[in-house]
Amino acid sequence: MTTSKTPLKLAICIQSDDPDLLTPRMIYEILPDKSAAKSNHVRVIDNEGEDYLYPAEYFLFVKFPRAIKNTLLKTPSRQTVAPRASRN
């Protein structure tokens, strides 16, 4: 969890030019960046765990109830799935 006094912001991706970096329908953490906001961009922790600027129009900003937000913070953002065994 974040320890800063800035409230955690979350958004749902609704568009992506690169699904390896942003996955539509996935929830992302938005970091504060006033400079990015001036150019209609947001700083996002993407699928690679890096913060990067993306167009704000790629996201639907949602205010989740505290209980849901806390649950989302406890849930791993990416799960490693073992490949399925071949049936040959």
N, C-alpha and C positions, 0 to 999 in steps of 0.2 A: 504494500500500500504506500501511497505517497505520504510524505510527512510535511509537505508545504501547506500553507494556508490557502492556496489556490484550489478551488473545488475541482474535482476530477470531472472531465467532460468526456462523454462517450458519443459515438455516432455510428450509424449503420451505413456501410458502403452500398450505394445504389448503382454505381457505374465504375468501370475500370478499363484502362487501356492495356493493362498488364496484369492478368489474374494471378501471376506468380507473386506480385507485390501487394495487390489489393484484391480481395475476394468479395464479389457482390453478396449481399445478405449477411456479411460478417460484421461484428461489432469491433470498433477500433477506439483506442484512447487518443484523444486530441490534446495536444500540448499547447499552452498559451504562447502566442507569437503575434504581437501587435503589428509588426512590420508585414507579416504574411497576410494578415487580415485586411490590410490596406489594399492589397492587390487581389482580394477575393480568393485567397488560398488558406489552407489550414496545415498545421504541422501535425503529422500522424505517425504513430508507431506502426510501421507496416509489417507484412508477413515475415520479413527478415529480421525483425526486432530493431530496426533502425528508424530514427525519426527523419521524416522527409516531407517536403511541401507537395501538396496535391490541391487541385481545384476544389473549392468548397462545394461546388455543384455535384461532386462525386458522392456526397454524404447527406444523409438525413439525420439531423441533430435531434436527439431524444433525451428528455429528462426522465430517467428511470427513478422509481422509488428507492430509498436508501437500502432496503433489504435486497432488492434485485441487484443494485449496483455492488453491494458487498459480496453477493454470491458470484457475480461476474468476475470480480477481482480475485476471488479464490480459485476460479476455474482456469486450468491451463489454457493458454490461447492457441496452442498448437499441440496436437497429440501425434505421436509417432505410431504408425500402424505397420505391423510386420506384413510383408508381402504374403499373399496366399500361396499355399503350396500347389504345385502343378498336379493335375489329376492324370497325367500320362502314365 
